Amino acid sequence: MSDNNYIVDYGLGECVYTYQRMGKRIKQDVLQLIKCDMWKVITVINEETPLNEGDYMDLNMEIRNHSLHQVEMFISEKG
């Protein structure tokens, strides 16, 4: 974490989220994915088990969901 940024480091790639308050009338705290550099991870997986286009989309979504869950767990444990 640095300032309001949270980094989920996978060794071969990372996802970066920013935590900010958004909204004009109704303010709410939002975690926004601002960077997801996972091409090395996807390349390694593709070399081991060739992926089709649908697999790429599913894998991309799985990475995003997992990294978001990791950030949410970190924030809740931090209290």
N, C-alpha and C positions, 0 to 999 in steps of 0.2 A: 504494500500500500504506500502511495506517496500522495500527499494532500488528499484529494478526493478521488484518486485513481486506485483501482485494484487490478493487480496483474496475476493471472493464472498461468504459471510457467510449466509447460509440458516437456521441457528439455529441448525438444526439436522445434518448438513453436510456442506461441503465447497468445492469450486473449486478454485484452485490456478493457476494463469497464470504468466509467466515470459515474460518480454518485452526485446527483444534483437535485435541487428543488426546482420544479417546473410547474407551469400553469399560470394563467392570468387571474382568473377568479378563484379557482379551487387549486390551492398549492398542494403538491404531493412530491414525495421523494421518489426519484427514479434512478435505477441502474441502467445505464445506456452502454451498449457494446460499441466501443470506438475503434477497436482494432482486433482483427483475428488473423494472425499470421500462422497458419497451420499447414501450409503446403508441403513442408518436409514430412510431417506425420502422414498426410494423405498419400504422398509419393511412396513412402515405405510400405504402407498398407496395400497400395495398388500393386507394388512389385511382388508382394507375398501372395496376394489374392486379387487378381484383376477385377477392377470395378467397372460397372456400366454407369451411364449417366444418372440413372435413378439412385444408384448406390452412392454417388458423389453427393447428391442432394441430401440423402438420409444421413450420411456420415457428417456432413457439414452441420446439419441440424443437431445431431447427437453431440458434437463437440460444443456447440453453442449452449445447449441445454446443460451439459455437464459443467462447463466453466461457470455459467450463471449460478448453478446450484452450489458450486464451491465457494463463490463470492458470498452468496446468501448465508451459507453455513459459517463462514469466517466472521461476517458482520454480526450474526446472532450470538456466536460464542464470545465475541468481544464485548457484547452487551452495550 
